[in-house]
């Protein structure tokens, strides 16, 4: 059965609460990604939030100093996470019910990856090319 850990991106770009909003915005644009996990600034790598393109759009509706304001002030706290052993169906259910583009993947409370819609679709395409049809692909889950 396919699991989140089989499809997630492990090379994760993260920021901390004290990263400036401007720096986080630069990372999202330069790396062509839609969101950044926010982790504790210690060895635990515990997930404390997520900042996404939507959060940056929300900046247009208020008074903000992008040079001095930190990610802590705009991030979503306590983000919904998926365990690395969650099935692909569970990941998709989470994304669909919350309208997420990406979901952080954790193992024992520690951030180990991120799985995005694109990760799932790319994995699906690669599997379908090998297996040959959708029915066979679904039977392997």
C-alpha positions as CSV (number, residue, x, y, z in Angstrom):
1,X,0.0,0.0,0.0
2,X,1.4,3.4,-0.9
3,X,2.2,5.7,2.0
4,X,2.9,9.4,2.3
5,X,6.6,8.6,2.8
6,X,6.7,7.0,-0.6
7,X,5.8,10.2,-2.4
8,X,6.7,13.1,-0.1
9,X,9.5,15.5,-0.9
10,X,12.3,15.1,1.7
11,X,14.4,18.0,0.7
12,X,12.4,20.6,2.6
13,X,13.0,24.3,2.6
14,X,12.0,25.6,6.0
15,X,12.1,28.9,8.0
16,X,11.8,29.7,11.7
17,X,9.5,32.1,13.5
18,X,12.1,34.8,13.4
19,X,12.6,34.8,9.6
20,X,11.5,38.1,8.2
21,X,8.4,38.1,6.0
22,X,10.5,39.6,3.2
23,X,13.0,36.8,3.4
24,X,10.3,34.1,3.4
25,X,8.6,35.9,0.4
26,X,11.9,35.8,-1.5
27,X,12.4,32.1,-0.8
28,X,8.9,31.3,-2.1
29,X,9.4,33.2,-5.3
30,X,13.0,32.1,-5.9
31,X,12.4,28.4,-5.2
32,X,9.0,28.5,-7.0
33,X,7.1,26.9,-4.1
34,X,3.7,27.7,-2.6
35,X,4.5,27.4,1.1
36,X,7.1,27.0,3.8
37,X,7.0,25.0,6.9
38,X,8.0,27.0,10.0
39,X,10.0,25.0,12.5
40,X,11.4,25.6,16.0
41,X,14.9,27.1,16.0
42,X,16.4,24.2,17.8
43,X,17.5,20.6,17.1
44,X,14.0,19.2,17.4
45,X,12.8,20.4,14.0
46,X,9.3,20.5,15.4
47,X,6.7,22.0,13.2
48,X,5.1,25.2,14.7
49,X,3.4,26.6,11.6
50,X,3.2,27.1,7.9
51,X,3.3,30.2,5.8
52,X,1.8,30.1,2.3
53,X,1.1,32.3,-0.7
54,X,-2.3,33.0,0.8
55,X,-0.7,34.4,3.9
56,X,1.3,36.8,1.7
57,X,-1.8,37.8,-0.2
58,X,-3.4,38.6,3.1
59,X,-0.6,41.2,3.7
60,X,-2.3,43.4,1.2
61,X,-5.2,44.0,3.6
62,X,-3.4,45.6,6.5
63,X,-0.5,47.7,7.7
64,X,2.6,45.6,7.6
65,X,6.3,46.4,7.6
66,X,7.7,43.6,5.4
67,X,11.3,44.4,6.3
68,X,10.9,44.1,10.1
69,X,7.9,41.8,10.5
70,X,8.6,38.1,11.1
71,X,6.9,35.0,9.8
72,X,5.5,34.4,13.3
73,X,3.0,37.2,12.7
74,X,1.5,35.8,9.5
75,X,1.9,32.0,9.7
76,X,-0.8,29.5,10.3
77,X,-0.1,27.9,13.7
78,X,-0.8,24.3,14.5
79,X,-1.0,23.3,10.8
80,X,-2.8,20.1,9.9
81,X,-0.1,17.3,9.4
82,X,0.0,13.8,8.0
83,X,1.9,11.0,9.5
84,X,4.5,9.5,7.2
85,X,2.6,6.2,7.3
86,X,-0.7,7.7,6.2
87,X,-2.1,6.2,3.0
88,X,-2.3,8.1,-0.2
89,X,-6.1,8.1,0.2
90,X,-5.8,9.7,3.6
91,X,-3.4,12.3,2.3
92,X,-5.8,13.1,-0.6
93,X,-8.8,13.2,1.8
94,X,-7.0,15.7,4.0
95,X,-6.0,17.9,1.0
96,X,-9.5,17.8,-0.5
97,X,-11.4,18.4,2.7
98,X,-9.2,21.4,3.7
99,X,-8.5,22.6,0.2
100,X,-4.7,22.4,0.9
101,X,-2.0,22.5,-1.8
102,X,0.5,20.8,0.5
103,X,0.6,19.0,3.8
104,X,3.6,18.6,6.1
105,X,4.6,15.1,6.9
106,X,5.7,14.2,10.4
107,X,7.2,11.2,12.2
108,X,7.0,11.2,16.0
109,X,6.3,14.9,15.9
110,X,9.3,15.8,13.8
111,X,9.0,17.3,10.3
112,X,10.3,14.7,7.8
113,X,8.8,15.9,4.5
114,X,6.1,17.7,2.6
115,X,3.6,16.2,0.2
116,X,2.0,18.4,-2.4
117,X,-0.7,17.9,-5.0
118,X,2.1,17.9,-7.6
119,X,4.0,15.2,-5.8
120,X,0.9,12.9,-5.9
121,X,0.1,13.7,-9.5
122,X,3.7,13.2,-10.6
123,X,3.9,9.9,-8.7
124,X,0.6,8.8,-10.2
125,X,1.8,9.7,-13.7
126,X,5.0,7.7,-13.3
127,X,3.1,4.7,-11.9
128,X,0.5,4.8,-14.6
129,X,3.2,4.8,-17.3
130,X,4.7,1.6,-15.7
131,X,1.4,-0.1,-14.8
132,X,-0.5,0.9,-17.9
133,X,-4.0,1.7,-16.7
134,X,-5.8,3.5,-13.9
135,X,-7.6,0.3,-12.6
136,X,-4.3,-1.5,-12.1
137,X,-2.8,1.6,-10.4
138,X,-5.7,1.8,-8.0
139,X,-5.5,-1.9,-7.2
140,X,-1.9,-1.4,-6.0
141,X,-3.0,1.0,-3.3
